[in-house]
């Protein structure tokens, strides 16, 4: 992990084999009392369906494996642009902060479906991708691995980390962006 990845960035945690834990206690603010043994997951309402297979705000015990990765916000958005390009989405113009640029992510942001679409059109800061969508993304990562390896470098490094995350979460788990 580079210094740039550590400063102002996106942290991602992946879990497998989540088991509902109705016995977990919550305090008066709705926060878990024992957050070392249990976890809850945030449903980002701007991206409906991504959390499928997980009950938002319910407590879960992690009985499987965990993995994590970190990436700076700017680097993540550049990396996600490269992922969209790898998947074959055409560059389309979009305007942000009064500036018009072309982006391979734009088709997904406009509702296109296809490889990696659920990750490309997802928050770069918070939310949960549940086991159903993670299984689809794990399949995409497996299918595009050879092309991604050919790109190499930092892109390939992060590609492998995301692949591990979605492989884990496909096993009744979750990928949490925080």
KOLPA-613250 format. One record per residue (C-alpha): residue number from 1; residue in one letter; chain; x, y, z. Coordinates in Angstrom, 2 decimals. Layout:
<recs>
<rec resi="NUM" resn="A" chain="A" c1="X" c2="Y" c3="Z"/>
...
</recs>
This chain:
<recs>
<rec resi="1" resn="X" chain="A" c1="0.00" c2="0.00" c3="0.00"/>
<rec resi="2" resn="X" chain="A" c1="1.38" c2="3.37" c3="-0.99"/>
<rec resi="3" resn="X" chain="A" c1="1.27" c2="6.54" c3="1.07"/>
<rec resi="4" resn="X" chain="A" c1="-1.22" c2="7.96" c3="-1.45"/>
<rec resi="5" resn="X" chain="A" c1="-3.50" c2="4.99" c3="-0.83"/>
<rec resi="6" resn="X" chain="A" c1="-3.44" c2="5.65" c3="2.91"/>
<rec resi="7" resn="X" chain="A" c1="-4.29" c2="9.37" c3="2.74"/>
<rec resi="8" resn="X" chain="A" c1="-7.97" c2="10.21" c3="2.23"/>
<rec resi="9" resn="X" chain="A" c1="-9.03" c2="6.98" c3="0.75"/>
<rec resi="10" resn="X" chain="A" c1="-11.46" c2="4.21" c3="0.34"/>
<rec resi="11" resn="X" chain="A" c1="-11.19" c2="1.18" c3="2.60"/>
<rec resi="12" resn="X" chain="A" c1="-12.84" c2="-2.03" c3="1.51"/>
<rec resi="13" resn="X" chain="A" c1="-13.50" c2="-5.04" c3="3.73"/>
<rec resi="14" resn="X" chain="A" c1="-14.67" c2="-8.39" c3="2.41"/>
<rec resi="15" resn="X" chain="A" c1="-16.20" c2="-11.22" c3="4.40"/>
<rec resi="16" resn="X" chain="A" c1="-17.38" c2="-14.75" c3="3.70"/>
<rec resi="17" resn="X" chain="A" c1="-19.80" c2="-17.00" c3="5.55"/>
<rec resi="18" resn="X" chain="A" c1="-21.85" c2="-14.36" c3="7.35"/>
<rec resi="19" resn="X" chain="A" c1="-24.40" c2="-15.75" c3="9.80"/>
<rec resi="20" resn="X" chain="A" c1="-27.31" c2="-13.73" c3="11.16"/>
<rec resi="21" resn="X" chain="A" c1="-26.78" c2="-12.99" c3="14.86"/>
<rec resi="22" resn="X" chain="A" c1="-30.07" c2="-11.94" c3="16.45"/>
<rec resi="23" resn="X" chain="A" c1="-28.43" c2="-12.31" c3="19.88"/>
<rec resi="24" resn="X" chain="A" c1="-26.12" c2="-9.32" c3="19.22"/>
<rec resi="25" resn="X" chain="A" c1="-26.85" c2="-6.33" c3="21.44"/>
<rec resi="26" resn="X" chain="A" c1="-27.28" c2="-2.75" c3="20.26"/>
<rec resi="27" resn="X" chain="A" c1="-26.91" c2="0.39" c3="22.38"/>
<rec resi="28" resn="X" chain="A" c1="-29.45" c2="3.22" c3="22.60"/>
<rec resi="29" resn="X" chain="A" c1="-27.98" c2="4.80" c3="19.44"/>
<rec resi="30" resn="X" chain="A" c1="-28.46" c2="1.58" c3="17.45"/>
<rec resi="31" resn="X" chain="A" c1="-24.75" c2="0.75" c3="17.44"/>
<rec resi="32" resn="X" chain="A" c1="-23.41" c2="-2.72" c3="18.12"/>
<rec resi="33" resn="X" chain="A" c1="-22.18" c2="-3.21" c3="21.68"/>
<rec resi="34" resn="X" chain="A" c1="-19.76" c2="-5.98" c3="20.66"/>
<rec resi="35" resn="X" chain="A" c1="-18.36" c2="-4.75" c3="17.35"/>
<rec resi="36" resn="X" chain="A" c1="-15.35" c2="-7.07" c3="17.63"/>
<rec resi="37" resn="X" chain="A" c1="-17.46" c2="-10.20" c3="17.20"/>
<rec resi="38" resn="X" chain="A" c1="-20.35" c2="-8.85" c3="15.13"/>
<rec resi="39" resn="X" chain="A" c1="-20.82" c2="-6.55" c3="12.17"/>
<rec resi="40" resn="X" chain="A" c1="-23.63" c2="-4.64" c3="10.48"/>
<rec resi="41" resn="X" chain="A" c1="-23.78" c2="-3.54" c3="6.86"/>
<rec resi="42" resn="X" chain="A" c1="-24.84" c2="-0.23" c3="5.35"/>
<rec resi="43" resn="X" chain="A" c1="-27.26" c2="-0.22" c3="2.42"/>
<rec resi="44" resn="X" chain="A" c1="-26.45" c2="2.74" c3="0.16"/>
<rec resi="45" resn="X" chain="A" c1="-29.92" c2="3.64" c3="-1.15"/>
<rec resi="46" resn="X" chain="A" c1="-28.41" c2="5.39" c3="-4.19"/>
<rec resi="47" resn="X" chain="A" c1="-27.51" c2="1.95" c3="-5.55"/>
<rec resi="48" resn="X" chain="A" c1="-30.58" c2="-0.27" c3="-5.08"/>
<rec resi="49" resn="X" chain="A" c1="-30.12" c2="-4.01" c3="-5.07"/>
<rec resi="50" resn="X" chain="A" c1="-26.37" c2="-4.03" c3="-4.46"/>
<rec resi="51" resn="X" chain="A" c1="-26.81" c2="-5.35" c3="-0.89"/>
<rec resi="52" resn="X" chain="A" c1="-29.03" c2="-8.28" c3="-2.00"/>
<rec resi="53" resn="X" chain="A" c1="-28.60" c2="-11.25" c3="0.33"/>
<rec resi="54" resn="X" chain="A" c1="-27.77" c2="-9.11" c3="3.38"/>
<rec resi="55" resn="X" chain="A" c1="-30.27" c2="-7.49" c3="5.74"/>
<rec resi="56" resn="X" chain="A" c1="-29.23" c2="-3.86" c3="6.28"/>
<rec resi="57" resn="X" chain="A" c1="-28.42" c2="-2.91" c3="9.89"/>
<rec resi="58" resn="X" chain="A" c1="-28.89" c2="-6.52" c3="11.08"/>
<rec resi="59" resn="X" chain="A" c1="-26.05" c2="-8.05" c3="13.09"/>
<rec resi="60" resn="X" chain="A" c1="-23.90" c2="-10.77" c3="11.56"/>
<rec resi="61" resn="X" chain="A" c1="-21.19" c2="-13.02" c3="12.91"/>
<rec resi="62" resn="X" chain="A" c1="-18.30" c2="-13.64" c3="10.54"/>
<rec resi="63" resn="X" chain="A" c1="-17.65" c2="-17.37" c3="10.37"/>
<rec resi="64" resn="X" chain="A" c1="-15.51" c2="-17.29" c3="7.25"/>
<rec resi="65" resn="X" chain="A" c1="-12.53" c2="-15.36" c3="6.03"/>
<rec resi="66" resn="X" chain="A" c1="-11.89" c2="-11.63" c3="5.83"/>
<rec resi="67" resn="X" chain="A" c1="-9.77" c2="-9.53" c3="3.50"/>
<rec resi="68" resn="X" chain="A" c1="-9.23" c2="-5.83" c3="3.07"/>
<rec resi="69" resn="X" chain="A" c1="-7.76" c2="-3.31" c3="0.71"/>
<rec resi="70" resn="X" chain="A" c1="-7.23" c2="0.43" c3="0.62"/>
<rec resi="71" resn="X" chain="A" c1="-6.95" c2="2.84" c3="-2.25"/>
<rec resi="72" resn="X" chain="A" c1="-6.96" c2="6.63" c3="-2.47"/>
<rec resi="73" resn="X" chain="A" c1="-10.17" c2="8.15" c3="-3.83"/>
<rec resi="74" resn="X" chain="A" c1="-8.46" c2="9.62" c3="-6.89"/>
<rec resi="75" resn="X" chain="A" c1="-6.59" c2="6.44" c3="-7.63"/>
<rec resi="76" resn="X" chain="A" c1="-9.77" c2="4.39" c3="-7.20"/>
<rec resi="77" resn="X" chain="A" c1="-11.65" c2="6.52" c3="-9.71"/>
<rec resi="78" resn="X" chain="A" c1="-8.76" c2="6.29" c3="-12.19"/>
<rec resi="79" resn="X" chain="A" c1="-8.56" c2="2.53" c3="-11.54"/>
<rec resi="80" resn="X" chain="A" c1="-12.33" c2="2.16" c3="-12.03"/>
<rec resi="81" resn="X" chain="A" c1="-12.03" c2="4.06" c3="-15.33"/>
<rec resi="82" resn="X" chain="A" c1="-9.39" c2="1.53" c3="-16.44"/>
<rec resi="83" resn="X" chain="A" c1="-11.71" c2="-1.32" c3="-15.36"/>
<rec resi="84" resn="X" chain="A" c1="-14.54" c2="0.11" c3="-17.48"/>
<rec resi="85" resn="X" chain="A" c1="-12.17" c2="0.43" c3="-20.44"/>
<rec resi="86" resn="X" chain="A" c1="-11.00" c2="-3.17" c3="-19.95"/>
<rec resi="87" resn="X" chain="A" c1="-14.64" c2="-4.33" c3="-19.95"/>
<rec resi="88" resn="X" chain="A" c1="-15.18" c2="-2.64" c3="-23.31"/>
<rec resi="89" resn="X" chain="A" c1="-17.47" c2="0.24" c3="-22.37"/>
<rec resi="90" resn="X" chain="A" c1="-17.10" c2="3.08" c3="-24.90"/>
<rec resi="91" resn="X" chain="A" c1="-15.93" c2="6.46" c3="-23.65"/>
<rec resi="92" resn="X" chain="A" c1="-18.83" c2="8.93" c3="-23.40"/>
<rec resi="93" resn="X" chain="A" c1="-18.78" c2="12.61" c3="-22.44"/>
<rec resi="94" resn="X" chain="A" c1="-19.92" c2="13.81" c3="-19.04"/>
<rec resi="95" resn="X" chain="A" c1="-19.78" c2="17.16" c3="-17.35"/>
<rec resi="96" resn="X" chain="A" c1="-18.53" c2="17.61" c3="-13.81"/>
<rec resi="97" resn="X" chain="A" c1="-17.52" c2="20.83" c3="-12.04"/>
<rec resi="98" resn="X" chain="A" c1="-18.11" c2="22.76" c3="-15.28"/>
<rec resi="99" resn="X" chain="A" c1="-15.69" c2="20.60" c3="-17.24"/>
<rec resi="100" resn="X" chain="A" c1="-16.61" c2="18.04" c3="-19.91"/>
<rec resi="101" resn="X" chain="A" c1="-14.53" c2="14.87" c3="-20.17"/>
<rec resi="102" resn="X" chain="A" c1="-14.86" c2="11.45" c3="-21.75"/>
<rec resi="103" resn="X" chain="A" c1="-15.21" c2="8.45" c3="-19.46"/>
<rec resi="104" resn="X" chain="A" c1="-15.55" c2="4.73" c3="-20.04"/>
<rec resi="105" resn="X" chain="A" c1="-17.58" c2="4.63" c3="-16.79"/>
<rec resi="106" resn="X" chain="A" c1="-20.31" c2="6.86" c3="-18.23"/>
<rec resi="107" resn="X" chain="A" c1="-22.31" c2="4.03" c3="-19.88"/>
<rec resi="108" resn="X" chain="A" c1="-22.58" c2="2.25" c3="-16.49"/>
<rec resi="109" resn="X" chain="A" c1="-23.43" c2="5.49" c3="-14.72"/>
<rec resi="110" resn="X" chain="A" c1="-26.24" c2="5.82" c3="-17.29"/>
<rec resi="111" resn="X" chain="A" c1="-27.59" c2="2.33" c3="-16.58"/>
<rec resi="112" resn="X" chain="A" c1="-25.64" c2="0.06" c3="-18.94"/>
<rec resi="113" resn="X" chain="A" c1="-25.42" c2="-3.56" c3="-17.79"/>
<rec resi="114" resn="X" chain="A" c1="-22.45" c2="-5.82" c3="-18.38"/>
<rec resi="115" resn="X" chain="A" c1="-19.12" c2="-6.80" c3="-16.88"/>
<rec resi="116" resn="X" chain="A" c1="-18.30" c2="-4.99" c3="-13.63"/>
<rec resi="117" resn="X" chain="A" c1="-21.27" c2="-2.61" c3="-14.08"/>
<rec resi="118" resn="X" chain="A" c1="-22.42" c2="-3.06" c3="-10.48"/>
<rec resi="119" resn="X" chain="A" c1="-19.02" c2="-1.94" c3="-9.17"/>
<rec resi="120" resn="X" chain="A" c1="-18.41" c2="0.78" c3="-11.74"/>
<rec resi="121" resn="X" chain="A" c1="-21.79" c2="2.31" c3="-10.90"/>
<rec resi="122" resn="X" chain="A" c1="-21.37" c2="2.14" c3="-7.14"/>
<rec resi="123" resn="X" chain="A" c1="-20.30" c2="4.53" c3="-4.42"/>
<rec resi="124" resn="X" chain="A" c1="-16.64" c2="5.35" c3="-4.10"/>
<rec resi="125" resn="X" chain="A" c1="-17.06" c2="5.94" c3="-0.37"/>
<rec resi="126" resn="X" chain="A" c1="-19.74" c2="3.85" c3="1.37"/>
<rec resi="127" resn="X" chain="A" c1="-22.11" c2="0.98" c3="0.95"/>
<rec resi="128" resn="X" chain="A" c1="-22.31" c2="-2.79" c3="0.82"/>
<rec resi="129" resn="X" chain="A" c1="-22.30" c2="-5.23" c3="-2.06"/>
<rec resi="130" resn="X" chain="A" c1="-23.96" c2="-8.43" c3="-0.87"/>
<rec resi="131" resn="X" chain="A" c1="-23.41" c2="-12.06" c3="-1.89"/>
<rec resi="132" resn="X" chain="A" c1="-25.71" c2="-12.09" c3="-4.92"/>
<rec resi="133" resn="X" chain="A" c1="-24.05" c2="-9.18" c3="-6.73"/>
<rec resi="134" resn="X" chain="A" c1="-20.62" c2="-10.28" c3="-5.43"/>
<rec resi="135" resn="X" chain="A" c1="-21.08" c2="-13.68" c3="-7.13"/>
<rec resi="136" resn="X" chain="A" c1="-21.77" c2="-11.92" c3="-10.44"/>
<rec resi="137" resn="X" chain="A" c1="-18.73" c2="-9.66" c3="-9.98"/>
<rec resi="138" resn="X" chain="A" c1="-16.52" c2="-12.63" c3="-8.98"/>
<rec resi="139" resn="X" chain="A" c1="-17.48" c2="-14.25" c3="-12.28"/>
<rec resi="140" resn="X" chain="A" c1="-16.59" c2="-11.05" c3="-14.16"/>
<rec resi="141" resn="X" chain="A" c1="-13.20" c2="-10.88" c3="-12.41"/>
<rec resi="142" resn="X" chain="A" c1="-12.48" c2="-14.52" c3="-13.31"/>
<rec resi="143" resn="X" chain="A" c1="-13.47" c2="-14.02" c3="-16.96"/>
<rec resi="144" resn="X" chain="A" c1="-11.37" c2="-10.88" c3="-17.46"/>
<rec resi="145" resn="X" chain="A" c1="-8.31" c2="-11.93" c3="-15.42"/>
<rec resi="146" resn="X" chain="A" c1="-6.11" c2="-12.69" c3="-18.43"/>
<rec resi="147" resn="X" chain="A" c1="-6.84" c2="-9.32" c3="-20.04"/>
<rec resi="148" resn="X" chain="A" c1="-6.26" c2="-7.54" c3="-16.72"/>
<rec resi="149" resn="X" chain="A" c1="-2.95" c2="-9.30" c3="-16.18"/>
<rec resi="150" resn="X" chain="A" c1="-1.85" c2="-8.09" c3="-19.62"/>
<rec resi="151" resn="X" chain="A" c1="-2.47" c2="-4.50" c3="-18.47"/>
<rec resi="152" resn="X" chain="A" c1="-0.18" c2="-5.23" c3="-15.53"/>
<rec resi="153" resn="X" chain="A" c1="1.25" c2="-2.83" c3="-12.97"/>
<rec resi="154" resn="X" chain="A" c1="-0.86" c2="-1.13" c3="-10.34"/>
<rec resi="155" resn="X" chain="A" c1="-4.06" c2="-1.96" c3="-12.20"/>
<rec resi="156" resn="X" chain="A" c1="-3.33" c2="-5.70" c3="-12.04"/>
<rec resi="157" resn="X" chain="A" c1="-2.31" c2="-5.47" c3="-8.38"/>
<rec resi="158" resn="X" chain="A" c1="-5.64" c2="-3.90" c3="-7.36"/>
<rec resi="159" resn="X" chain="A" c1="-7.57" c2="-6.15" c3="-9.76"/>
<rec resi="160" resn="X" chain="A" c1="-6.31" c2="-9.19" c3="-7.88"/>
<rec resi="161" resn="X" chain="A" c1="-7.28" c2="-7.66" c3="-4.52"/>
<rec resi="162" resn="X" chain="A" c1="-10.81" c2="-6.88" c3="-5.73"/>
<rec resi="163" resn="X" chain="A" c1="-11.08" c2="-10.37" c3="-7.19"/>
<rec resi="164" resn="X" chain="A" c1="-10.26" c2="-11.89" c3="-3.80"/>
<rec resi="165" resn="X" chain="A" c1="-12.81" c2="-9.59" c3="-2.14"/>
<rec resi="166" resn="X" chain="A" c1="-15.66" c2="-10.58" c3="-4.47"/>
<rec resi="167" resn="X" chain="A" c1="-14.69" c2="-14.27" c3="-4.39"/>
<rec resi="168" resn="X" chain="A" c1="-14.96" c2="-14.18" c3="-0.59"/>
<rec resi="169" resn="X" chain="A" c1="-18.24" c2="-12.29" c3="-0.56"/>
<rec resi="170" resn="X" chain="A" c1="-19.79" c2="-14.63" c3="-3.13"/>
<rec resi="171" resn="X" chain="A" c1="-19.71" c2="-17.26" c3="-0.34"/>
<rec resi="172" resn="X" chain="A" c1="-22.62" c2="-15.79" c3="1.63"/>
<rec resi="173" resn="X" chain="A" c1="-20.61" c2="-12.70" c3="2.50"/>
<rec resi="174" resn="X" chain="A" c1="-20.34" c2="-9.01" c3="1.73"/>
<rec resi="175" resn="X" chain="A" c1="-17.97" c2="-6.37" c3="0.44"/>
<rec resi="176" resn="X" chain="A" c1="-18.16" c2="-3.20" c3="2.52"/>
<rec resi="177" resn="X" chain="A" c1="-16.96" c2="0.13" c3="1.11"/>
<rec resi="178" resn="X" chain="A" c1="-16.17" c2="2.53" c3="3.97"/>
</recs>
